[in-house]
Amino acid sequence: MPRKRTGLAALSLLAAFVCGWLSLAAQTRLAAPKASDSEAIQAVLSAQQDAWNRGDLRAFLQGYWDSPDLTFAGSEGIVRGYDGLLERYQKHYPDRQSMGELLFSGLEMRSLGPDSAMVLGAWHLKRASGDAGGVFSLIFHRFPAGWRIVHDHTSAQKQTQ
């Protein structure tokens, strides 16, 4: 009999925990960042798009955190650090022609706290050598110098055109 009570007590405790967690999860929604933060993050992305379309990789990379702790995840694995990311971009996009014209679309922003946000979106490169594109998720953090990308996960998708 004591075993049955212990089992029932444990089961009741587990059920209460699960119900409480589900209730909390249902109430918790990832909200959009404040309008001023959304505008500042959008400004970073717009500046990146403009820099890319000018063929200026270094200006494009100003949207990233200049730190060895920056991370980028893509089809070739994880790149660590700002210098590693610069090297990756220089390897894959050695000249203006290979860069093409960049367009970001479908942007969704979610606050992860007062100084962090996540951005989901799509990217498309229009190039004479063939278009490329895919999706990304970016983690932004607010620093004294402004919002910067601290993590980028970019995936390419097969182009249908």
Secondary structure, DSSP 8 states (H G I E B T S, - for coil): -HHHHHHHHHHHHHHHHHHHHHHHHHH-------HHHHHHHHHHHHHHHHHHHHT-HHHHGGGB--STT-EEEETTEEEESHHHHHHHHHHH--SHHHH-EEEEEEEEEEEEETTEEEEEEEEEEE-TT--EEEEEEEEEEEETTEEEEEEEEEEE-----
